[in-house]
Each structure stands twice: as C-alpha cells, then as structure tokens.
Amino acid sequence: MSIMKKRIVLVNQSSGFLVVDDLNAYCTKYDCVSILCAGIKEGVRSINPKVQIDKICKYNKASTLRRLLTWSLGTIQVLFKLLFKYRNFEVVYYTNPPMACFSALLLRNKFRIVEYDIYPNALEAIGISDRHIIYRIWKSIKKKLYAKADAIYTLSEGMKEILLEYGEAEKIKVVPLWSASDDFKPICKEQNPFVKEHHLENKFVVMYSGNIGYTHSVECLIEVAKNMQTDNDVKFLMIGEGKKKTDLVAQAEELNLRNITFLPLQDFNVLPYSLASADLGIITLDENVSRVSVPSKTFNLMAVGVPLLAISNNDTEMFRLISKYQNGRCISKSNVDDIVAYIRELKSDKMLKQKYCNNSLLASKDFTFKNSELYL
C-alpha cells in the first residue's frame, strides 16, 4: 500500500527572502512543496531545488487602481489553480493578495493564514471605515475563515491582539520576522569599504535606509539635520527611493544642508556594509501601521549591532521591542528637540552607545531564519 505524500502550496504574490526561508523549512517536513507567486527575490539563502514555482500575475503598487487590479487578477488565478492543480495540497495563504484566502471557503483544502498585513483593518488607511459595507462584509468573511483555518500566524503580539476580534487566541500564533542574511554582522569602520567610499571616517552616522514613501514619517529628519548643522562630526544618510524623496532633497537643498546625503537604494550585497556604517539606525512608519508592526529593516540593523531610534509613539510595537531589549529609544516625530538631544547624548556617551550596540546584537539572536521553523 502506497503512503500518501505530504503536499503543501504557499500563496504569496510578492515573495522575498522571508518566504524563501519558509519554503526551505517546509521542505524538511513535506514531500512536495510549491508556491503560487509572481516571482521570488532570493537573498543569501537559496531556495531548495525541491520547490516548484507556479507563476501568477505580478503585484503592481504604482497606484491604488493597479493594486486592486493585480490583487483581483491574482486572486482569480489562485482560486483556479488551487481548484484544478492543488486539490490535495495543504494551503498557506499570505496576505498578498489579501483576498486570496477567500478561496478557502470554496475549497476543501486544509489551510493556514499568515497575516503580514491585517485586513480589513488596513482599509482605513485609504478612507474605508469600519462602517463601510466592504469593511463589514470582509470582516464577516474573515471570521468564517478563522473558524475554518487550522492555524493563523502573525508577526507580533500587538497584531495578535487585533486579530482576536476574528478568532480564538489558541489558534493565533506569533512568528517574529528575522534578518535577511547571515552576512549582517558588525564591521569596524576602518575595515568597511562603504565608509571609505562615502568619506564617513570620523563621522557619527545617523542613517535611514529603506522606502521613502508616504507611509514613512521621515520629514522630521530634515528638521533634525537643520538643528544640528553646527555638529560637524554628525552625518545624516538617507538611503532609498520613494515618492517623498524628491521633496526631501528639495527641502535639504533649499536649507543648504551640508550634513545630509541622499543615496539610491543599495544592492543587496552592499547592505551589510552600508548598515554597519551607521552609528544610529532610524526606523519610522505611519502612525496607524507602527502600532502593530515592526519593519523588517529593524532586524537587519540589530544584526549589525546598531543602536535604534524609532520615530514613533509609545503605544507601538517598536516601543515594546526597544523597551524589552534596551537597545535604543522611541521618540515622536513632533519632538525634534528630543531627537537632537538623543543623537548628541549617544555621540558623547560611549558607554551608552556600546550598551545599545551590545543589546542590539543580543536581541538579534531571537530573530534568525530559524524562526521559519515555527510554521511547521
């Protein structure tokens, strides 16, 4: 008598290094592992050759309309592929496309959901309130999904608290994110080629590295840089791209700020060096998002042993993380003077800076790719 093979398929329209680690973990327990996605961006860890990649349409975030169109098309493709090609597979739905998991109510597959973004709650960011008919229908569907699902996974305790309105606590499990690469580690400035290339020797580097978009509250850094023009040994680096960048560059030029440099998004193989050049790593998110989310860049910064400055309020997941590990501060974007004071304190107090560096490194041990095994 033949033994039934264990089969699983992941659904994630936009897949990066985190999903690669998830797939590799599933390969240790399942005979057949597939993923429905537009493509996979591999990091340092390569995807197991056992994984079968089945393409769906690419997620396009250029506008709200294009997001909706590509989400909708992706959801339809997922439904038909699961129905005709993966009927005997377990399914793991990620929240991209956010409606893809609706398929589970029409199919007999066992399934789990990984909540990277919380819908319908996230709809409030585009003006759809909890009284809107779309929001209420989505909420009703989600409660049915949670009742039927084998498990729900999310990224933080704050996100879990929100998800309790949809299902039982016993079914909702927290799996924290992790660093993108094992190559993220401290590098002394004397041996860091990024430091030499950008003339950062003898500078206290305050770095923001990531998206410079509408959901990222980075404008206050211009004001901070303006207030620190007399601190000749402080250098602000803003690395990345996004819709706010042009305006920020224009503001810096208008104010003739010589202590701030804008750089393009760095190649993945440069990131370990660029992040390690920082003396202080900036993390910022929109207020609505930061209450429950920790940006993935946080774990990369901790892995290189950098003190943190989270530009957020105290009722946020970042505040909980920094309070737990004692590796930085959380300061509201409106408190520019406090941000300036913190930078100056960290620059002058070597013992405090070293404490935060050490604590970031210790914290990073809790956020490695081994966390992907918690999905098994």
N, C-alpha and C positions, 0 to 999 in steps of 0.2 A: 504494500500500500504506500503510495507516494505521500510525502509530507508537504502540507500546504506552505508555500513560500510566504514569508512576511514581506509585504509591499507597502510602500508609503510614497506619497507625492506631496510636495510643497507647492504652495501657490503664492508667488511674490513677484509682482510685475516689475519692480525695480530692486534688483538684488546686488548687494555688495559683499564685503569681506565677512560681515557677521553671518550672512546666510551660507557662505562657503563653510564656515566653521560648523554651522548647524547641520548642513548636509553631510559633512565628514563624520560628525557624531552619529547621525542616523545610520551611516554605512557600517558602523560597528554592531548594530543590532538588527538591521533589516537586510534581506536578500536582494531586494530591488528598491532602488531609491531614484525618484525622478523629481523634476521641478518644472513648473509652468512659469515662465518668465520671459522678459524681453531680451535678456542677456545678463551675464554675471560679470561684475568687476572683481577680479581676484586681487588679493593683497599679496602678502609674503607667503601665506599658506595656500598651496594649490588645491584645487578641487579634486576629490577622489575620482579616478577614471571610471569607477563603477556607476557614477551618477549620470543619468540620462537627462539631457536638457531639451525641453519641448517649448518652442518659441510661441509667445503671444505678442500682441502689439505693444509698442514702446510707450511708456508713460511720458506725456508731454506736459510740463508745468509752465509753459510760456504764458498762459492766460487761464482764467477760470473756465472759459468755454472749452479750451483744449484739454484741460484736466478732466472735465466732465465727459468729453467725447472719448478720450483714451481710456478712462476708467470704465465707461459703459461698454465700449467695444471689448476691452479686456475681460470684463465680467461675463459677457456673452460667450466669448471664446472658452473661458474656463468652464462654464456650465456644460457646453457641448463636448469638450474634451474629457471631462470627468464622467459624463454620461456614457460615452461610447468607447473611451480608451482606458479609463482608470476605474472601472466599475468595482473591481475587487481590491482597490487600494485604500489604505487609511489616508486621510487628507489633513494637512496642516495649512490653515488659511492665515496669511499675514494680512495686515490692514492696507494693502496696496495691490489691487483696487479695494477700497473699503467696502464695496457692495458684493465682492466675490463670495464671501461666506454665506450670503443669502441662498446660494445654490444648495447648501447643506439641508435646507428644509424641503428640497425637492428630490434629494438623493438618499440612498440608503447607506452610504459610506460612513464608517466611524470617522469622527473628525475632532480636531482641536483648533483653537484660535490663538494666534499670537498678536496681542494688542500693542503695536508700536505707537499708534495714534488712536485716540478714543473718539469714536463716532457713535451717536450723532452729536455729542457734546462739541466737537471741533467745528460744527457748522455755525456756531455762534460767532466765530471769527469772521464769517462772511455775511453776517446780518440775519441768519435764520435762528430765531429764538426758540426756546423750548415749548412755546405755544403754537408754533407753526405746524401745519398739517404734515409736512415732510418729516419734521423732527419727531412728531408723535408716532407716526407710522414706523419710522426707523426704530424708535425706542421699543415699540411693541414687538417688532421682528427680532430685535436683539435679545429680549427676554426669552423668547421661544428658542433662539439659538443657544443661549446659555443653558437652558434646561435640557437640551438635547446633546450638547457637547460633552466629550469625555473629560476635557480639561481646558482651562483658559490660562494663558501665560501673559504676564505684563512686566514692565521694566522697573517699577519702583513701588514702594509701599503707598506713596501718595496716589499713584494711578490705581492701585488695588482698591483704595478707599472709595474712589469714584465709581469703580466697576461693581461695587457691592449693591448698587441700586438695580443691577441687571441679573445678579445671580448669587449663589451661596459662596461664602468665604472659603469653604473647604475645597471648592473646585478651582479657585483662582490662585495661581502660584506666581511668585515673583522671581524672575530670572534677570539679574542686572546685566547691563552691557559690559563690554570689555575693550581692551586696547586693540588697535588694528594690526599690530605687528610685534613680534618678539624683538625687533630691532630698535624699538623705542626704549632707550635707556639713557642715563646721564652721560654727557660728553663734556669734558672740560673745555673751556673757551679756547685755550691755547692749541687744542687739537681739533677744533671744529672748523671745517672749511667754509661753512656758511658764515661764521663770524668774520673770517678773513675776507671773504668775497664782498661783504657788505660793510666792512670797516666798523665793526661793532666792538673792537677791542677797547677796554677801559670804559665801556658804556653799561649802564644799568638798563636792560632792555625790557620794556613793557610791551607785550605782544598780544595782538588779537589775530588769530588765524582761523579763517573759516568763511562762511557765507556772509556777505554784507547786504542782506536783503531787508525787506520791510518788517519782518518779524524779529529783527535783531537790533536791539537798542544800543547802537554804537555811537550815536551822535555826541553823547556826553564826553567821549574821549577827545574830541576836538577841543571842547572847553577845558578839559583837564590839561591837555598839551599846552593850550594858551596860557593857563595859570602857572605852568612850570617852565616857561621859556628861559628863566634865569638859572635853572638846574641844568648846567651844561653837560653833566655826565649822564643824563637821562635821555633815552631814545625810545620813541614810540614807533612800533612797527605794526602796520595793518596789512595783513596778507590775505588775499582772496578776491572774489568777484561778487557782484550783485547789483541790484537796482539802485541802492543807495550810494554806491561808490563814487559815481561822478559828482554828486552833490557834495560829498565829504571832501573830495580832492579840491573842488572849487572853494569850499569854505577854508581849507587849510592854506590855499594859495592866497586868498583874499586877506587872511590874517598874517600872511608871510611867516608861517610856522616852519622853522628850520629843524625842529626837533621831532618831526613826524615824517615817516617814509611809507609810501604805499607800494606794495609789491603784488605781482599777479599770483594767482593760485600756483602753488609749488607742485612739482611732480611728486608722486608717492615716494620715490626713492630719496628725495630731498627732505621730506618731512621729519625724519628722525633728527636731522641736523638743524633744521630751522626751529623746531620746537625746543630742542635742547639749548638753543642760544638764548632763550628767554630767561630773565630773572623773575618775571611775574607773568603769569598767563591769565588772560581775560576771557571770561565766559559770560555771554549775555544772550537772553531770549526775550521774546514778547512776554509781558506780564501774565497773560492768560495761559500761555504754554508752560512757563517756568514754574508754575505752582505744582505741576505734577511730573515734569520731565527733566532729565539730565542729559545735555548734549553729549554725543559720543566723543567729541574732542576732549572732554573732561578727563577721560580715562587715558588718552594719549599724553596729555600734559602731566598727569600724575605718574605715568610710567617713566617719563624723563626726569622726574624729581623736581618739578617746578611748583612754587607756591601759587595759590589761586586767588583771583579776585572775581567773585561772581557779582555782576551788576544786576541785582535782584533784591526783592524784599525778603523779609524773614519768614513769610508764610510759604516758602518754596521748598521744592525737593533739593535744590542746590544748597540751601541753608542747612537742611537736615544732614546732608552729606558732609559739608565742611565742618559743621558742629561735631559730628561723630569722629572725624579723623583729625581735626585740629590742624588743617593744612592751608589755611587762608582766611579770608573774610568775605562776608556778603554785605554789599553797600548799595543802597538805592541809587538809581541814575540821577535823581534830583539832588543828591548830596555830593556835589562836585568837590567841595572843600574837604569832605571826609575821605574821598578817593585820593586827593592830592596828599593829604596827611598820611594815609596808609602807605602810599608809594615812598614817601620820604622816610617814614619810620622803617620800612623794610630795607631801604637802601642803606640806612645808617646803622641799624641794629643787626649785626652779623649773626648773633646768636639766634635771634628770632627767625631770620631768613633760613638759617641752617635747620632749625627745628621744623619749619614748614616744609623744607625740601625733604628731610628725612621722613616726615609723616606722609607726604605725598607718595614716596616710594613704598612705604609700608602699606598704605591704602591700596596701591596698585596691585598688590598680591591678591586682593579679593576680587579683582576684575580682570581675569585672564580668559583666554579662549576655552579653558576647561569649564567655564560656566555653561557652554553649549550642551554639556552632558546632562545638565539639569532638565533638559527637554525630554530625555529618554524615560 
